[in-house]
Every structure is written in structure tokens, then in C-alpha cells.
Amino acid sequence: MLAAILYILVKLKIVRLNSFTGKSVKTTTKLSTSFKKINGIQYNDFLLKKDHNYVLHYDVELEEGSLDLLLRGKGKTSCSSNR
């Protein structure tokens, strides 16, 4: 019964399930993510030291849809990129 309700909510787009086709590798200093298809939200947390400079490199290629990249510090959005 619960599965039927969930199915209806997804079909009516009231509930959205995340789906990913790809890979993600994270180390202490680097994140490498590659997706063929992504439908949802992915979070990656990093602890950065105060009073240090950091450089973010990213390359995005989209055939359809959009990508929002949000960088937050202590709950505040510091930078936003929409591609």
C-alpha cells in the first residue's frame, strides 16, 4: 500500500527521488565527480582553514537541464554558479 502511494506521489511530481548514473571520488584535498545522468541533489562537504586561499576548478558540460553550484560557509551562501 505504501509503495503504491509513493508511486502516485512521484508520478504527480509531489515527491522527487534522486537518481545518479556516474561516479564520485573524494579525497581529503580533491573531489572528482562525473555523471552521465543526475536527477536530484548531491552534497559534498569540505572543511577549509580560516585565513587560507583556495582555488576551485570545475568543468561542466550539459546537454539538458541546469546545474547549481553553491558554496556555503557556516550556513551562509558565499558563491553561486548556475550553468
C-alpha positions as CSV (number, residue, x, y, z in Angstrom):
1,M,0.0,0.0,0.0
2,L,2.8,2.4,0.9
3,A,4.6,1.6,-2.3
4,A,1.5,2.5,-4.3
5,I,1.2,5.8,-2.5
6,L,4.8,6.6,-3.2
7,Y,4.5,5.7,-6.8
8,I,1.5,8.1,-7.2
9,L,3.3,10.9,-5.4
10,V,6.4,10.5,-7.7
11,K,4.2,10.4,-10.9
12,L,2.4,13.6,-9.7
13,K,5.8,15.2,-9.1
14,I,4.9,15.8,-5.5
15,V,7.8,13.7,-4.3
16,R,11.1,13.6,-6.2
17,L,13.6,10.7,-5.9
18,N,17.2,11.3,-6.6
19,S,18.8,9.2,-9.3
20,F,22.5,9.1,-10.4
21,T,24.4,7.4,-13.1
22,G,28.1,8.1,-12.7
23,K,30.9,8.1,-10.2
24,S,32.3,10.3,-7.5
25,V,35.8,10.1,-5.8
26,K,36.6,12.2,-2.8
27,T,39.9,12.6,-1.0
28,T,40.9,15.0,1.7
29,T,42.0,17.6,-0.9
30,K,40.1,16.8,-4.0
31,L,36.7,15.8,-5.3
32,S,36.2,14.3,-8.8
33,T,32.7,13.7,-10.0
34,S,31.4,12.5,-13.3
35,F,27.8,11.9,-14.2
36,K,26.1,10.7,-17.3
37,K,22.7,11.4,-15.7
38,I,21.8,13.1,-12.5
39,N,18.3,13.9,-11.2
40,G,18.4,15.4,-7.7
41,I,20.8,16.9,-5.2
42,Q,24.3,15.9,-4.3
43,Y,26.1,17.4,-1.3
44,N,29.9,17.4,-0.7
45,D,31.3,18.8,2.5
46,F,34.9,20.1,2.9
47,L,36.5,21.6,6.0
48,L,38.6,24.6,5.0
49,K,41.0,26.5,7.2
50,K,40.4,30.1,8.1
51,D,42.6,32.8,6.5
52,H,43.8,30.4,3.7
53,N,43.2,30.9,0.0
54,Y,41.6,28.1,-2.0
55,V,41.1,27.7,-5.8
56,L,38.1,25.9,-7.2
57,H,38.5,24.3,-10.7
58,Y,35.4,22.9,-12.4
59,D,34.4,22.0,-15.9
60,V,30.7,21.5,-16.8
61,E,29.2,20.2,-19.9
62,L,25.4,20.0,-20.0
63,E,23.2,18.7,-22.8
64,E,20.0,19.4,-21.0
65,G,18.8,20.9,-17.7
66,S,20.8,23.0,-15.3
67,L,23.4,22.8,-12.6
68,D,23.6,24.9,-9.5
69,L,26.9,25.1,-7.6
70,L,26.6,26.6,-4.1
71,L,29.5,27.2,-1.8
72,R,28.5,27.9,1.8
73,G,30.3,28.9,4.9
74,K,28.7,28.5,8.3
75,G,25.3,28.3,6.8
76,K,25.6,31.3,4.5
77,T,25.8,31.1,0.7
78,S,29.1,32.6,-0.3
79,C,29.0,32.0,-4.1
80,S,26.5,30.6,-6.6
81,S,27.0,29.4,-10.1
82,N,24.2,28.3,-12.4
83,R,25.0,26.6,-15.7
